[in-house]
Amino acid sequence: MDSDSMSQILPKVIVLAVLILLSGFFSAAETAYFSMNKIRIKSLANDGSKRARKAMKLSENMDELLSTILIGNNLVNIATTAIATVLFTNLIGAELGATAATVVVTVVVLMFGEITPKSMAKNSPEKMAMFFAPYLQVLMILFRLFSWLVAMWQRLVYKLIKAENDHGVTEEELITMVEEAHNDGEIDQNESELIRNAIEFDDIEVDDIYTSRVDVVGVEINDTIEEISEQFESGFSRLPVYVETVDNIIGVLNQKDFAAMKKNGQKLKDVMNDPIFVVPTMKISELLRTLQQKKSHMAIILDEFGGTVGIVTLEDILEELVGEIWDEHDTVEEPFMKIKEDKYKVRAKADLDDMFELFGMDREAEDIDHATVGGWVMEEFGRIPHVGDEFDYGPLNVYVSKRDPRRVTEVIITKMFEPENEDEDDD
């Protein structure tokens, strides 16, 4: 090859190399901006990063950014194909030149203009997006006319196909994001549970967290000072006040107000607070606001006939966010106590969803109206079972181990494994 031919080929090779680099630039930029974590970019921008602010601004106008990247990438790839065809035609002739150029350009662009840069951008999307930001801003200005024409075409297409423009984030998507952040090690288990609880908080009803009527400890309006003191000494800070039966609650007595009552010789009805009555289907998020407004820590749940279903406290609501709260007067009782593999002692108050999850079963497919294990057990029997009664439910054996006169208090649940039936051929 003489010097004249070399002088003609070398510039084309240099131009091709530059075009391949530009193809990689556009491919990496596209992947970076579609893969980056916008929350992380926003955090970096708030910390003072100028490139992060530019990247965030570009991400807010994704249609124009995408148009710029696609226009640039297509121009570069078309120019690469044209110059490569001329180069290979000059080198090996017109018959094989076009074919050779197509094969070589396809392989080179695929490897160095698509796969490699996109893989790099996928691994560090935020870093790459910030690096590309100033160059893309310049290109968006240069290609503004073309981008405007593309935008007009997009609007026409949207009108023709009536495309939905729903960019909202659903609750399920938020929970998935939290799970991914936890799996990636960006947040720990406690943070993950707290965020999930906060997301699901508005879906929980009073009926899911209340203390049942049979467990309510209160004082009768005519109880003596000594009788009321005994109840407070049991560890309660507030007690409902009723007339004759718990179905007729007329107030809530605070321990501090009771101490003042004893000191000043007042009557119980003069120091108790007015009760807050709610229905079982009330959302706990709404109840929390009500308790805050009323400056109260307890609400009474009534049924459709005005009878007392139970009570719910501010502590019950907060536990749905932060988990179980124990004080020095509480006896810590785990809802599930492992006896041996696949066998647990279960408190009747345990959440039924948690029980099914523990044994790897899906409660959603079950037609069960109760939220607790005790309610579910009595529903299965159709009565208050005796100690020693048992039943099978799918792979579970449920054995009643404790009860009081009115309800089940504890069961033992064993997950059984049915042996597989295998047909063996006799020799």
C-alpha positions in Angstrom: 0.0 0.0 0.0 1.6 3.3 -1.1 1.7 6.5 1.0 -1.1 8.2 -1.0 -3.5 5.3 -0.3 -2.5 5.3 3.4 -3.1 9.1 3.6 -6.6 8.6 2.3 -7.4 5.6 4.5 -6.0 6.9 7.8 -8.5 9.9 8.2 -11.4 7.6 7.5 -10.2 5.1 10.2 -9.8 8.0 12.7 -13.3 9.3 11.9 -14.8 5.8 12.3 -13.1 5.4 15.7 -14.6 8.7 16.8 -18.0 7.8 15.5 -17.8 4.4 17.4 -17.0 6.3 20.6 -19.9 8.7 20.0 -22.2 5.7 19.5 -21.0 4.3 22.8 -21.6 7.7 24.4 -25.2 7.9 23.3 -25.9 4.3 24.2 -24.4 4.7 27.7 -26.3 8.0 28.2 -29.6 6.4 27.3 -29.1 3.4 29.8 -27.8 5.7 32.5 -30.8 8.0 32.5 -33.3 5.2 32.4 -31.6 3.2 35.1 -30.5 5.9 37.6 -32.1 6.3 41.0 -33.8 9.7 40.8 -34.1 9.8 44.6 -30.3 9.3 44.9 -29.6 12.0 42.3 -31.9 14.4 44.1 -30.1 13.7 47.3 -26.8 14.4 45.7 -28.2 17.6 44.2 -29.4 18.8 47.6 -25.9 18.1 48.9 -24.5 20.7 46.5 -23.4 18.6 43.5 -23.7 20.8 40.3 -23.6 17.8 37.9 -26.3 16.1 40.0 -28.5 19.2 39.6 -27.9 19.1 35.8 -28.7 15.4 35.6 -31.9 15.9 37.7 -33.0 18.8 35.4 -32.4 16.6 32.3 -34.4 13.7 33.9 -37.3 16.0 34.4 -37.5 16.5 30.6 -37.1 12.9 29.5 -39.0 13.2 26.2 -36.6 15.8 24.8 -33.6 14.1 26.3 -34.6 10.7 24.7 -35.2 12.5 21.4 -31.7 14.1 21.5 -30.0 10.8 22.4 -31.8 8.8 19.6 -31.2 11.5 17.0 -27.5 11.6 17.9 -27.1 7.9 18.0 -28.8 7.3 14.7 -26.8 10.1 12.9 -23.6 8.6 14.3 -24.5 5.0 13.2 -25.6 6.1 9.8 -22.4 8.0 9.3 -20.4 5.1 10.5 -22.0 2.7 8.0 -21.6 5.2 5.1 -17.9 5.9 5.8 -17.1 2.2 6.4 -18.7 1.3 3.1 -16.6 3.8 1.2 -13.5 2.6 3.1 -14.0 -1.1 2.4 -15.0 -0.4 -1.2 -11.7 1.4 -1.8 -9.8 -1.4 -0.1 -11.3 -4.6 -1.6 -13.6 -3.4 -4.4 -17.3 -2.7 -4.9 -18.4 -6.3 -5.0 -17.3 -7.3 -1.5 -16.8 -3.9 0.0 -20.5 -3.3 1.0 -20.9 -6.8 2.5 -17.6 -6.5 4.5 -18.5 -3.1 5.7 -21.9 -4.3 6.9 -20.5 -7.2 8.8 -17.6 -5.3 10.4 -19.7 -2.3 11.4 -22.4 -4.5 12.9 -19.9 -6.4 15.0 -17.9 -3.3 16.1 -21.0 -1.2 16.8 -22.7 -4.0 18.7 -19.6 -4.6 20.9 -18.2 -1.2 21.4 -21.2 1.1 20.6 -24.0 -0.9 22.4 -23.2 -3.8 24.7 -20.0 -2.5 26.4 -21.1 1.1 27.1 -24.6 0.0 28.2 -23.2 -2.5 30.6 -20.9 0.1 32.1 -23.8 2.6 32.5 -26.0 -0.1 34.1 -23.4 -0.7 36.8 -23.0 3.0 37.7 -26.0 4.8 36.3 -25.9 7.9 38.7 -22.2 8.4 38.1 -22.5 8.1 34.4 -25.6 10.3 34.2 -23.8 13.1 36.1 -20.7 12.7 33.8 -22.8 13.0 30.6 -25.1 15.8 31.9 -23.1 18.9 30.6 -22.5 17.4 27.1 -26.1 16.4 26.8 -27.2 19.9 27.6 -25.2 21.2 24.7 -26.5 18.5 22.4 -30.1 19.3 23.4 -29.6 22.9 22.3 -28.0 21.8 19.0 -30.8 19.3 18.2 -33.7 21.4 19.6 -35.4 21.8 16.2 -35.2 18.1 15.5 -36.4 17.4 19.0 -39.4 19.7 18.5 -40.4 17.9 15.3 -40.1 14.6 17.2 -42.2 15.9 20.0 -44.9 17.0 17.6 -44.9 13.6 16.1 -45.2 12.0 19.6 -48.2 14.1 20.4 -49.9 13.1 17.2 -49.2 9.4 17.9 -50.5 9.8 21.5 -53.7 11.2 20.2 -54.1 8.5 17.6 -53.6 5.6 20.0 -54.9 7.3 23.1 -51.9 6.2 25.2 -52.3 6.4 28.9 -50.0 8.8 30.7 -50.0 7.4 34.2 -46.6 8.0 35.9 -48.0 7.6 39.4 -46.3 5.2 41.8 -48.6 2.6 43.4 -48.4 1.3 46.9 -47.3 -2.1 45.6 -44.5 -0.5 43.7 -43.4 1.4 46.7 -43.3 -1.8 48.8 -41.3 -3.5 46.0 -38.8 -0.6 46.0 -38.4 -1.0 49.8 -37.8 -4.7 49.4 -35.2 -4.1 46.7 -33.4 -1.5 48.9 -33.4 -4.0 51.8 -32.1 -6.8 49.6 -29.4 -4.5 48.2 -28.3 -3.7 51.8 -29.2 0.0 51.5 -31.6 -0.2 54.5 -31.6 -2.7 57.3 -34.5 -4.9 58.5 -35.9 -2.5 61.0 -35.9 0.4 58.5 -37.6 -1.8 55.9 -40.3 -2.9 58.3 -40.9 0.7 59.5 -41.3 1.9 56.0 -43.6 -1.0 55.0 -45.7 -0.4 58.1 -46.0 3.3 57.3 -47.1 2.5 53.7 -49.7 0.0 54.8 -50.8 2.1 57.8 -53.8 3.6 56.1 -55.2 0.2 55.1 -55.6 -1.1 58.7 -58.9 -0.8 60.5 -59.7 -0.6 64.2 -61.2 -4.1 64.0 -57.7 -5.5 63.3 -55.9 -4.2 66.4 -58.5 -3.7 69.2 -58.5 -5.4 72.6 -61.6 -7.6 72.9 -64.4 -6.9 75.3 -63.6 -10.0 77.3 -60.1 -8.7 77.9 -61.2 -5.2 78.9 -60.3 -4.2 82.4 -62.4 -1.3 83.8 -63.9 0.1 86.9 -67.6 0.4 87.9 -68.8 3.9 88.7 -69.6 2.8 92.3 -66.3 1.0 93.0 -64.4 2.0 96.1 -61.1 3.8 96.2 -59.4 0.5 97.2 -61.0 -1.5 94.3 -59.9 1.2 91.8 -56.4 1.3 93.2 -56.1 -2.5 92.8 -56.8 -2.1 89.1 -54.2 0.6 88.6 -51.7 -1.4 90.6 -52.0 -4.1 87.9 -50.1 -1.9 85.5 -52.8 0.1 83.7 -52.5 3.9 83.3 -56.1 4.4 82.1 -59.3 2.5 82.8 -62.7 2.7 81.2 -65.5 3.6 83.6 -68.8 1.8 83.2 -72.2 1.6 84.9 -73.2 -2.0 85.8 -71.7 -3.6 82.6 -68.9 -3.0 80.2 -71.6 -2.4 77.5 -72.4 0.9 79.3 -69.0 2.8 79.4 -69.4 6.4 80.4 -65.9 7.6 80.8 -62.1 7.0 81.0 -60.2 7.4 84.2 -56.5 8.5 84.1 -54.2 7.3 86.9 -53.0 10.9 87.5 -56.5 12.2 87.8 -57.3 9.3 90.2 -54.4 10.3 92.4 -55.7 13.9 92.4 -59.2 12.6 93.2 -58.0 10.7 96.3 -56.0 13.7 97.5 -58.8 16.2 97.0 -61.7 14.0 98.0 -63.5 14.3 94.7 -66.0 11.9 93.1 -65.1 9.6 90.2 -67.5 11.2 87.8 -65.9 14.6 88.4 -62.4 13.5 87.3 -63.1 11.0 84.5 -62.8 12.1 80.8 -65.5 11.7 78.3 -65.1 8.5 76.2 -64.5 8.5 72.4 -66.7 6.1 70.6 -65.7 4.6 67.2 -66.9 1.8 64.9 -64.8 -1.3 64.1 -64.4 -0.3 60.4 -62.8 3.0 61.2 -59.3 3.4 59.7 -56.6 3.7 62.4 -55.0 6.6 60.6 -58.3 8.5 61.0 -58.5 7.4 64.6 -55.0 8.6 65.3 -55.9 12.1 64.1 -59.1 11.9 66.3 -57.1 10.9 69.4 -54.6 13.7 68.8 -57.3 16.3 68.4 -59.2 15.1 71.5 -55.9 14.7 73.4 -57.0 11.2 74.4 -55.2 7.9 74.5 -58.2 5.5 74.3 -61.3 4.9 72.2 -64.3 2.6 72.9 -65.5 0.4 70.0 -69.2 -0.1 69.6 -71.2 -2.5 67.5 -74.3 -1.8 65.5 -76.5 -2.2 68.7 -74.4 0.1 70.8 -72.7 -2.7 72.8 -69.0 -2.6 73.6 -66.9 -4.6 71.2 -63.6 -3.6 72.9 -61.2 -0.8 73.3 -58.2 0.5 71.2 -55.4 2.7 72.6 -52.9 5.0 71.2 -50.2 2.4 72.0 -52.1 -0.2 69.9 -51.9 2.2 66.9 -48.2 3.1 67.4 -47.4 -0.6 67.6 -48.6 -1.0 64.0 -45.8 1.3 63.0 -42.9 0.4 65.3 -43.8 -3.1 66.5 -44.6 -4.4 69.9 -44.1 -1.9 72.8 -43.5 -3.4 76.2 -43.3 -1.5 79.5 -42.1 -2.6 82.9 -45.6 -3.9 83.8 -46.1 -6.1 80.7 -45.5 -9.8 80.7 -43.8 -10.5 77.4 -45.7 -13.3 75.7 -44.5 -14.4 72.2 -47.4 -15.2 69.9 -45.5 -18.2 68.5 -43.3 -20.4 70.6 -41.4 -23.1 68.7 -41.6 -26.5 70.4 -39.8 -28.4 67.7 -39.5 -28.4 63.9 -42.9 -27.5 62.4 -44.6 -27.6 65.8 -45.6 -24.4 67.6 -47.5 -23.3 70.7 -49.7 -20.4 69.4 -51.5 -17.8 71.5 -55.1 -17.3 70.6 -54.5 -13.6 70.1 -51.9 -14.2 67.5 -52.5 -12.7 64.1 -54.0 -15.2 61.7 -52.1 -13.9 58.7 -48.8 -14.3 60.6 -49.7 -17.8 61.5 -50.4 -18.8 57.9 -47.2 -17.1 56.8 -45.2 -19.0 59.5 -46.4 -22.3 58.0 -46.0 -21.2 54.4 -49.7 -21.0 53.6 -51.6 -18.3 51.7 -54.4 -16.9 53.8 -55.8 -14.8 50.9 -57.2 -17.9 49.2 -59.0 -18.9 52.4 -62.6 -17.9 53.2 -62.0 -16.9 56.8 -63.6 -13.9 58.5 -61.5 -13.7 61.7 -58.2 -11.9 62.2 -56.9 -14.0 65.2 -56.0 -17.6 65.6 -58.5 -18.0 68.5 -61.4 -16.6 66.4 -60.5 -18.9 63.5 -60.3 -22.0 65.8 -63.8 -21.3 67.3 -65.1 -20.7 63.8 -63.9 -24.1 62.7 -65.5 -25.9 65.7 -68.7 -23.8 65.6 -68.5 -23.6 69.4 -66.1 -23.0 72.3 -63.9 -26.2 72.1 -62.6 -28.1 75.1 -59.0 -28.7 75.9 -57.9 -31.8 73.9 -60.2 -31.0 71.0 -58.4 -31.0 67.6 -59.0 -30.7 63.9 -57.0 -30.9 60.7 -56.8 -28.0 58.3 -54.9 -28.8 55.1 -51.4 -29.8 56.3 -52.0 -28.4 59.8 -53.1 -30.2 62.9 -54.6 -27.8 65.5 -54.9 -29.0 69.1 -56.6 -26.9 71.8 -54.2 -26.8 74.8 -55.7 -24.0 76.9 -59.1 -22.3 77.3 -61.1 -20.3 79.8 -64.9 -20.5 80.3 -65.6 -18.2 77.3 -62.8 -18.8 74.7 -59.7 -20.6 73.5 -56.5 -19.1 74.9 -53.8 -21.3 73.3 -53.4 -24.0 70.7 -50.6 -26.2 69.5 -50.3 -26.3 65.7 -48.2 -29.0 63.9 -47.5 -29.0 60.2 -47.8 -32.6 59.0 -46.1 -34.0 55.9 -48.1 -36.6 53.9 -45.8 -39.3 52.5 -45.6 -39.4 48.8 -47.2 -42.5 47.3 -44.6 -44.1 45.0 -45.4 -47.1 42.9 -42.6 -49.6 42.9 -42.3 -52.4 40.4 -41.8 -55.8 41.8 -38.9 -57.7 40.4 
